Amino acid sequence: MIRKVGILGGGQLGKMIAESVYKLGGCVNIYDPDINAPARHLAARFFNREWTDTAALSEFFAASDVVTYEFENVESEGIARLQHEKPIFPSVSVLQTTQHRLQEKRFLQENALPHAAFAEITCANDLQKYVSEFGYPCILKSSRGGYDGKGQLFIRNDSDLQAASTWIEKAGAAFHCVLEEALDLDMEASCIVARATDGEEVVFPVFENTHKNHILDLTVVPAGISEAGAREMKSIAVRAAELLGLKGLLTTEFFLSRSASRKSQATIVDGWHIYINEFAPRPHNSGHVTRNACTLSQFDALARILMQVPIGQPKILAPGAFCMGQLLGDVWLSQNAAGVDLDLAAWQAHPAVIDVVIYGKHEPRAGRKMGHFVTWSDTANDAVERALAFRQALSQPVTIGKNAAPAPT
C-alpha cells in the first residue's frame, strides 16, 4: 500500500525528503504557510495554511499516514495535540527538547554529555552575575527561534555587556536567553544518526564544517580529525539519540578546540576538546554532501524510516574527499540575475564539480540558502580550493545575452 508521508515545511529540506520518499513508491503531503515553498510542486496535497491553524493541521494529519518536519522551529503546540492521531518522527518530545536552547542544554547537563558552560538569563542582574562568573568572551542566545546566527549577541567586553543589559531591560518580562561560555574553536563538525522504529540504528561519517557570517559555508567529508576522534563523536551522537528516544533523524553539531576552556566540560581525544553545540532533529545542511559522497543519503535514511523499510549502513563511495559548498542569494545578486547562470562557469572548466542543486526558492536574498554544489578531489584541501574557485566563477556579473538569465525588474 502506498504510504502517505506528511512533511511540515516545504523548503529545500522538505523537497529533498519528498524526492527520497517518491523513490520508495510513497507520496507526500506538504504543509507550509509559504505559497511559493519549493516543495509545493512535489506535493500530492499542498496545505498552504498558517502553523496556528488547528483545523488545517488536523486535516493534514488525517490525510497522512506518518508525519515528519524539515525544521525545528515549527510550532510544537499544535502538533502536540495531534501526536496521538498519527506517528510523528522524530517525536514531539524530541522536537520540544531541541527547539528550546535551555531545555537542550539541561538535557546535555543531566546526561553528562560534553557542552559549553551555560546559565539561564531572564534579567540584567542574571547577565551581570554569570558574565562575571564565566569571564569574557561569552555568547547570549535566545531560547527559541535563533538560527544562522540570528538571536545571538557576542559579549567581548564591558561595552558589549552594557549593550546586552540595555537590550534585556527593553525586552522586559518576556526576555529569556541562555548565556554560554565562548569556546576557542579550531573546528566545527556534525554527525547524523538515523534510528528506526524497530531499533535499527545507523550513523553517518563525521563532517567538517566551515561557517561564514554564522551560515554554513563548506562541508568536507571525511573530516580532518583522527579516527579515534571521529569514533568518539559518533559514539556521543549515538548516545544522545538513544537518550532522547529518537525515532527518525538527529544531527549533532560539535565544537572542537585544541585548548581547555575556563568553565566547560569536554570529552578529550587526541588533544581535541570535544563539545556538543546543539541538535537538529531533521536533515541538516551539512548532510547535503551525503547525496554524492555516501551510498545512502540523509534524506534516503529518513525516507526509509518513514516508509518502514530497512535503512542500511551508509559508506563513503570513493577515496579522496568531497566538499559541499553553499550557494547563497549573494551569488544571484552578484550576477544581477533572477536565476543563477550555471553556464557562466561551465562545468567543463570545473571538472571537480560533480553536482549542483538549485532549490527553487522564489526570491534570492543576501544570506538566503538558494542551492548547493559538491566537488570531489584526491585531498580535502584540493576539494575545498576547487569549490571556492567554482563559486567565485559563479559570482560574476552576467552580460544579458544568449546564455544569461533575465535581470529582475
Secondary structure by P-SEA (a helix, b strand, c coil): cbbbbbbccccaaaaaaaaaaaaaccccccccccccccccccccccccccccaaaaaaaaaaaccbbbbccccccaaaaaaacccccccccaaaaaaaacaaaaaaaaaaacccccbbbbbccaaaaaaaaaaaccbbbbbbcccccccccbbbbccaaaaaaaaaaaaaacccbbbbbbccccccccbbbbbbbccccbbbbccbbbbbbccccccbbbccccccaaaaaaaaaaaaaaaaaaccccbbbbbbbbbcccccccccccccccbbbbcccccccccccccccccccccaaaaaaaaaacccccccccccccbbbbbbbcaaaaaaaccccccccccccccccccccccccccccccccccccbbbbbcccaaaaaaaaaaaaaaaccccccccccccccc
